[in-house]
Amino acid sequence: MTFWERIKDALARLAGASQLAAAADLRTITSQPAASRPDACARLLGVDAWSPTTASALASVASDAKSLVALALVSPDYVLN
C-alpha cells in the first residue's frame, strides 16, 4: 500500500467518524465545560485514559463537540482499545 492510499483510508475513516458524530446526541459531551470534554468523551467511549498525544489533540478541539468525538473515534487510543 502506498503512502497516498493510507492517507485516503485515513480520510475515509475520519469522514465516517465525522458523520457518526454529526448524527449523535452529544449532550453528554456538550453539557461539560470544554476542558472536561475529552475526559467525558473517554468515559462515553470506554477509554480508560487518553495518551498524552491524543489528549493534546483532543484538547485542541474540545470546544467543538462534533470534532472532538470524530477525532476520538479515529484515535489509536480508541481504535486499539
Buried (B, 14 or more C-beta within 10 A) or exposed (E): EEEEEEEEEEEEBBEEBBEEBEEBEBEBBBEBEBEEBBBBBBEBBEBEEBEEEBBEBBBEBBEBBBBBBBBBBBBEBBEEE
